[in-house]
């Protein structure tokens, strides 16, 4: 199978994020930020929540997710000789 576009998968278990409102908000934020960051790339990304989110502050979560995506791009650029711009 060829990967011609960006693909995104999310695993946000109820065990880690209790309220459906919070899970849906995170899915929306992850989807929007990932499309902004990875729109032109041919990559598949799976986001998994492994730790429980205790302090659900929207601004802080948005910043942390964006930082994670930017760090991921930096690591992929180092590994693959600048495939992202």
Steps between C-alpha positions, in 0.01 A plus 500: 500500500637840409470791736426808288347720768518575869312252718414537867386253763416578862467281808362696794365246750230579752733362767739795444251774405178455692264754343382455141506878461873501577571205269313668216678830562838325488408321179399831343821674613724211391327480161525877437862534614614190313341619177672837542838342569497190276266609218752465216677190629448136411501362851272291718471609862341322795447703819460296819413636844704290741471707815196630679432869447425638843520874440296567185593855402427564134773756428770291667393181319495679163853634558633161608348317204637758258844470664486120466416527130777752437752278683383206291561697180846597623587134569360386165700769321820387670431137414381549141709799389241776498183352358289764672517871445 
